[in-house]
Amino acid sequence: MTNEVFALIDCNAFYVSCERVFNPKLNNKPVVALSNNDGCIIARSKEAKALGIKMGVPLFKVKDIIRREKVHVFSSNYTLYGDMSRRVMNTIAEFTNDIEVYSIDEAFIGLTGIPGDLLKYAHKIRKVILQYTGIPVSIGIANTKTLAKTANHLAKDDESFNGVCSLLNLKNIDAVLSCIEVGEVWGIGRQLSKKLNMHGIYNIKQLKDAEDSRIRKLMSINGLKTVFELRGTSCLPLEEVRTTRKSCCTSRSFGQSLKELADIQQAVSIFARRAVERIRKEQLLTSSVTVFLRTNPFDKKNKYYFNTTSIHLSKPSNDTIEVVKVASNLTRKIFKTGYAYQKAGVLLSGFYPEGEEPVDLFSKNSTIRDELMVAIDKINLRHGGNTIKIASEQLSGVWAQKKENCSPNYTTNIDAVLNVD
């Protein structure tokens, strides 16, 4: 067995918890949060789960339950959720320098070498996160990241653990693993789970005990790493420094079908601006811009249309003005009249870290433009992400998504700060 120790800290029903922090009346009430365009349910309180509301179900399919049981429904507020995530991660970083932010609501940390009772230490982390942010978390501790993820699953599902489950030195670990379906293993999706079931592997213990050759045939070399991790051999170190991303895509479904080029160009301008802002935060430059348009594939009354086009930039850039202009021109190239468009998107790829991009003798020095981007980012960070926009975004449009029940941006908008009497 390895001597390494990992913990996975996972926020409980994160989007719902964010809403509850600023509206305590929602505590112990059924609450759900919706995906973009108020389409599907992507977060549920335990009270909503108890009503039989499934993850990912379209909102319209559970309208009767929501109305009958008085379920509180919220549109996704990613500005609020993103800022609350930052606060949670900053709190976690106070306890350890070994941290891997895995997603908006999850982080792996290294506990190797920390003296004392790690279970008590994890309970302390959990208590401080709740105190500082109001967000409840569950913590799983084990010798590998995959087992830590499994321990976290147990901590969430079994209230007797009081939010923290450790698999360290557990004598009856096989008895525990035999009670957990193989589909709960980190990295095993629905299709692979079905495949394993067809070969007689239904729970984690059976997966752990399977022969290496059989696992490699069913799940490839990465699957074999997962099995080694379940056996207690660490194969997945903390990724404290993320590798350079391969692409950055911003796409949305429209609140209503769009038929006019100007409306679609407005939406694409916003998507391009947001994508460039993301890569600029990571100090990256893009060398390729792609735009796609799509009508509704499920609309049998209208003809389906999808098209995409790309361009390679002569000089890699993270200049919002330049990329938005390119994206707008690409939109014009693939737009066709007579169609009702439902979705568009902008994909940036071919990244270079700033300062490592290829240059040529005729490349112009764009110091002034670079300084402008820095100034815009600072203003938007201080006063809100949409304070300074590109003119082509305009101030209004018909493309905007449905957000009928969106909460205020309590932590990033001074006008939305709660008053305490």
C-alpha positions in Angstrom: 0.0 0.0 0.0 1.2 3.5 -0.8 1.9 6.0 2.0 0.3 8.9 0.1 -2.9 10.4 1.4 -5.4 12.3 -0.6 -8.7 14.0 0.2 -11.5 15.0 -2.1 -13.5 18.0 -1.0 -16.9 18.3 -2.8 -19.5 21.0 -2.2 -22.9 19.5 -1.5 -25.5 20.4 -4.2 -23.3 23.4 -4.9 -25.6 25.6 -7.0 -28.4 25.0 -4.5 -26.1 25.7 -1.6 -25.1 29.0 -3.2 -28.7 30.1 -3.4 -29.3 29.1 0.2 -26.4 31.1 1.6 -28.2 34.3 0.6 -31.7 33.1 1.2 -31.8 30.9 4.4 -35.6 30.5 4.0 -34.7 27.9 1.4 -33.1 25.6 4.0 -34.8 22.2 4.3 -37.0 23.1 1.3 -36.9 21.4 -2.1 -34.7 23.5 -4.4 -33.4 22.9 -7.9 -31.1 24.9 -10.2 -31.4 24.8 -14.0 -29.0 24.6 -16.9 -28.6 27.3 -19.6 -31.8 28.6 -21.1 -33.8 27.1 -18.1 -33.7 23.7 -19.9 -32.7 20.9 -17.5 -32.2 20.4 -13.8 -28.5 20.3 -12.9 -28.6 20.6 -9.1 -31.0 19.3 -6.5 -31.3 19.6 -2.8 -31.8 16.3 -0.9 -35.5 17.3 -0.4 -35.9 17.6 -4.2 -34.2 14.3 -4.7 -36.6 12.7 -2.3 -39.5 13.9 -4.5 -38.1 11.7 -7.3 -36.7 14.6 -9.4 -33.8 13.2 -11.4 -30.6 14.9 -12.4 -30.6 16.2 -16.0 -34.4 15.8 -16.4 -35.9 18.6 -18.6 -37.8 21.1 -16.5 -41.1 20.7 -18.5 -41.2 17.0 -17.5 -41.4 17.7 -13.8 -43.6 20.8 -13.9 -46.4 19.0 -12.1 -44.2 17.8 -9.2 -42.7 21.3 -8.9 -46.0 23.0 -8.8 -47.6 20.4 -6.4 -44.7 20.2 -4.0 -43.8 23.9 -4.2 -40.3 23.3 -5.3 -38.1 26.5 -5.5 -36.6 26.8 -9.0 -33.6 29.0 -9.9 -32.0 29.8 -13.2 -28.3 29.2 -13.4 -26.3 32.2 -12.0 -22.7 31.3 -13.0 -21.4 34.7 -11.9 -22.5 34.0 -8.4 -21.5 30.3 -8.5 -18.0 31.1 -9.9 -17.3 33.7 -7.2 -18.5 31.4 -4.4 -16.3 28.6 -5.8 -13.3 31.0 -5.7 -14.0 31.6 -2.0 -14.3 27.9 -1.2 -11.0 27.1 -3.0 -9.2 30.0 -1.2 -10.4 28.7 2.1 -9.2 25.2 1.3 -5.8 26.6 0.3 -5.4 27.9 3.9 -5.0 24.3 5.0 -2.6 22.9 2.4 -0.4 24.0 -0.5 -1.1 20.7 -2.2 -4.4 21.4 -4.0 -5.8 20.5 -7.4 -9.0 22.4 -8.3 -10.8 19.7 -10.2 -14.0 21.5 -11.0 -16.1 24.4 -9.9 -17.2 22.5 -6.7 -14.5 19.9 -6.2 -10.8 19.9 -5.1 -8.3 17.2 -4.4 -5.8 18.0 -1.7 -2.7 16.2 -0.4 -2.6 15.2 3.2 0.6 13.2 3.1 2.8 14.0 6.1 0.2 16.0 8.1 0.5 14.8 11.7 -2.3 13.8 14.0 -5.8 12.5 13.3 -6.6 13.2 9.7 -10.3 12.5 10.3 -10.4 15.4 12.9 -8.4 17.5 10.5 -10.9 17.0 7.7 -13.8 17.8 10.1 -12.0 21.1 10.9 -11.6 21.9 7.2 -15.3 21.2 6.7 -16.3 23.4 9.7 -14.1 26.3 8.5 -15.4 26.2 4.9 -19.0 26.3 6.3 -18.1 29.2 8.6 -16.3 31.3 6.0 -18.5 30.7 3.0 -21.8 29.1 4.2 -21.2 26.2 1.8 -21.5 22.6 3.2 -19.0 20.1 1.9 -18.3 16.4 2.0 -14.8 15.0 2.4 -13.4 11.6 1.4 -10.0 10.5 2.5 -7.9 7.6 1.1 -4.6 6.5 -0.2 -5.4 7.3 -3.9 -7.5 9.9 -5.7 -9.9 7.3 -7.0 -10.5 5.8 -3.5 -10.9 9.4 -2.1 -13.6 10.0 -4.7 -15.3 6.7 -3.5 -15.0 7.8 0.1 -16.5 11.1 -0.8 -19.5 9.3 -2.3 -20.0 7.5 1.0 -19.7 10.7 3.0 -22.5 12.3 0.9 -24.8 9.3 0.9 -24.5 8.1 4.5 -25.4 10.8 7.1 -23.8 8.7 9.8 -20.3 9.8 8.6 -21.2 13.4 9.4 -19.8 14.6 6.1 -16.3 13.0 6.3 -15.4 9.4 5.4 -11.9 7.9 5.6 -10.9 4.6 4.0 -7.5 4.7 5.5 -6.6 1.5 7.3 -10.1 0.3 7.0 -10.1 -3.5 7.7 -13.4 -4.3 6.0 -12.9 -2.2 2.9 -13.9 -5.0 0.6 -17.3 -5.2 2.4 -17.8 -1.5 1.8 -16.7 -1.6 -1.9 -19.0 -4.6 -2.6 -22.0 -2.4 -1.7 -21.1 0.4 -4.3 -22.1 0.0 -7.9 -19.3 0.0 -10.4 -20.9 3.0 -12.2 -20.0 5.1 -9.1 -16.2 4.7 -9.8 -14.6 7.9 -10.9 -14.1 7.9 -14.7 -16.6 5.1 -15.4 -19.5 6.5 -17.4 -22.9 5.0 -18.2 -21.8 3.1 -21.3 -18.7 1.6 -19.7 -20.7 0.6 -16.7 -23.2 -1.3 -18.9 -20.2 -3.0 -20.6 -18.8 -4.1 -17.3 -22.2 -5.3 -16.1 -22.4 -7.5 -19.2 -19.1 -9.1 -18.2 -20.3 -9.8 -14.7 -18.7 -6.8 -12.9 -21.4 -5.0 -10.9 -19.7 -3.5 -7.9 -16.3 -1.9 -7.1 -14.9 -4.9 -5.3 -15.5 -7.1 -8.4 -13.8 -4.5 -10.5 -10.8 -4.3 -8.0 -10.4 -8.1 -8.0 -10.6 -8.6 -11.8 -7.6 -9.8 -13.6 -5.3 -7.2 -15.2 -5.5 -8.7 -18.7 -9.3 -8.7 -18.5 -9.4 -5.1 -17.3 -7.0 -3.9 -20.0 -9.2 -5.6 -22.7 -12.4 -4.0 -21.3 -11.1 -0.6 -20.3 -7.7 0.0 -21.9 -4.6 1.1 -20.0 -6.4 4.0 -18.3 -8.9 1.6 -16.9 -6.0 -0.5 -15.5 -4.8 2.6 -13.7 -8.2 3.0 -12.2 -8.1 -0.6 -10.9 -4.6 -0.1 -9.5 -5.9 3.0 -7.6 -8.8 0.9 -6.2 -6.2 -1.6 -5.0 -4.4 1.2 -3.1 -1.6 2.0 -5.6 -1.5 5.7 -6.4 -1.2 6.3 -10.2 -2.8 9.8 -10.4 -0.7 12.5 -8.7 -2.2 15.9 -7.9 -2.2 18.2 -10.9 -1.3 21.4 -9.1 -0.3 23.1 -12.4 -2.8 22.5 -15.1 -1.5 21.7 -18.6 -2.2 24.2 -21.3 -5.8 23.7 -22.5 -6.4 22.5 -26.0 -9.4 24.6 -26.8 -11.9 27.1 -25.3 -15.5 27.0 -26.5 -18.4 29.4 -25.6 -21.7 28.4 -27.0 -25.4 28.9 -26.0 -28.8 28.0 -27.1 -30.9 31.1 -27.9 -34.0 32.1 -25.8 -35.9 32.0 -29.1 -35.1 31.0 -32.7 -33.2 33.7 -34.6 -33.6 34.4 -38.3 -31.7 37.7 -38.7 -27.9 37.9 -39.3 -27.5 41.0 -37.0 -29.1 39.2 -34.1 -26.8 36.2 -34.5 -23.7 38.4 -34.9 -24.6 40.1 -31.7 -24.7 36.8 -29.8 -21.4 35.6 -31.5 -19.7 38.8 -30.5 -20.6 38.1 -26.9 -19.4 34.5 -27.1 -16.1 35.5 -28.7 -15.5 38.2 -26.1 -16.1 35.8 -23.2 -13.9 33.2 -24.7 -11.0 35.6 -25.2 -11.4 36.9 -21.7 -11.0 33.3 -20.4 -7.8 32.6 -22.3 -6.4 36.0 -21.4 -6.8 35.1 -17.7 -4.7 32.0 -18.4 -2.1 34.1 -20.4 -2.8 32.3 -23.6 -2.9 33.4 -27.2 -5.1 31.8 -29.8 -4.1 31.0 -33.4 -7.4 29.6 -34.6 -11.0 30.8 -34.4 -14.0 28.7 -35.3 -17.7 29.7 -35.4 -20.6 27.3 -35.8 -24.4 27.8 -36.4 -27.2 25.3 -35.9 -30.9 25.1 -36.2 -33.0 22.9 -33.9 -32.4 19.3 -34.8 -35.7 18.2 -33.2 -37.9 20.7 -35.1 -39.5 18.5 -37.7 -41.4 21.5 -39.2 -38.3 23.2 -40.4 -35.3 22.0 -42.4 -32.2 21.3 -40.4 -29.0 23.3 -41.0 -25.6 23.1 -39.4 -22.4 24.8 -40.6 -19.0 25.7 -39.2 -15.9 27.5 -40.5 -12.5 28.4 -39.2 -9.6 30.7 -39.8 -5.9 30.5 -38.8 -4.7 33.9 -37.5 -1.5 35.2 -39.1 -0.4 36.2 -35.6 -1.7 34.5 -32.4 -3.8 36.9 -30.3 -5.9 37.4 -27.2 -7.1 40.8 -28.3 -10.9 40.9 -27.8 -11.4 43.5 -30.6 -9.5 41.5 -33.1 -11.1 38.1 -32.3 -14.6 39.5 -32.2 -14.1 41.0 -35.6 -12.9 37.7 -37.0 -15.8 35.8 -35.4 -18.3 38.2 -36.8 -16.9 37.8 -40.4 -17.0 34.0 -40.0 -20.6 34.2 -39.0 -21.4 36.2 -42.1 -19.8 33.5 -44.2 -21.9 30.6 -43.0 -25.2 32.3 -42.3 -28.0 31.4 -44.7 -31.4 33.2 -44.9 -34.6 31.3 -44.4 -33.5 29.3 -41.4 -34.5 29.6 -37.7 -31.2 29.3 -35.8 -31.3 27.8 -32.3 -27.6 27.8 -31.3 -24.2 29.3 -32.1 -20.8 29.0 -30.7 -17.2 30.2 -30.9 -14.2 27.9 -30.4 -10.7 29.1 -29.9 -7.7 26.7 -30.3 -4.1 26.4 -31.3 -2.9 28.1 -28.1 0.5 29.5 -27.2 1.6 30.8 -23.8 2.1 34.6 -23.9 5.7 35.3 -24.9 6.2 31.9 -26.6 4.2 32.6 -29.7 5.9 32.5 -33.1 6.9 35.9 -34.5 8.2 37.1 -37.8 10.1 40.1 -39.0 7.0 42.0 -40.0 5.0 41.5 -36.7 3.9 44.8 -35.3 4.3 45.7 -31.6 0.8 46.0 -30.1 1.8 47.3 -26.7 -1.0 50.0 -26.7 -3.6 47.4 -27.5 -2.2 45.0 -24.9 -2.4 47.7 -22.3 -6.0 48.4 -23.4 -7.0 44.8 -22.8 -5.4 44.9 -19.3 -7.3 48.0 -18.5 -10.6 46.5 -19.6 -10.0 43.4 -17.6 -9.3 45.4 -14.5 -12.4 47.5 -14.9 -14.6 44.4 -15.5 -13.1 42.6 -12.6 -13.8 45.5 -10.3 -17.2 46.6 -11.6 -18.7 43.4 -13.1 -17.9 41.3 -16.2 -20.2 43.2 -18.6 -19.1 46.8 -17.6 -17.1 47.3 -20.8 -18.3 45.5 -23.9 -17.6 45.5 -27.6 -19.9 47.8 -29.6 -21.1 45.0 -31.8 -22.7 43.4 -28.7 -25.2 46.3 -28.5 -27.2 46.9 -25.4 -30.2 44.7 -26.2 -31.2 41.8 -28.3 -33.6 39.0 -28.9 -31.1 36.2 -28.6 -30.7 36.2 -24.8 -31.3 33.0 -22.9 -34.3 32.4 -20.7 -33.5 33.3 -17.0 -36.8 33.7 -15.5 -35.7 32.9 -12.0 -32.2 34.1 -11.7 -30.9 35.3 -8.3 -29.0 38.6 -7.9 -25.2 38.6 -8.1 -24.8 39.1 -4.4 -21.0 38.9 -4.2 -20.0 40.7 -7.4 -22.5 43.5 -7.8 -22.5 46.3 -5.2 -26.2 47.0 -5.9 -27.1 43.4 -5.0 -25.3 43.3 -1.7 -27.8 42.3 1.0 -28.8 44.8 3.7 -28.6 43.6 7.2 -30.9 45.3 9.7 
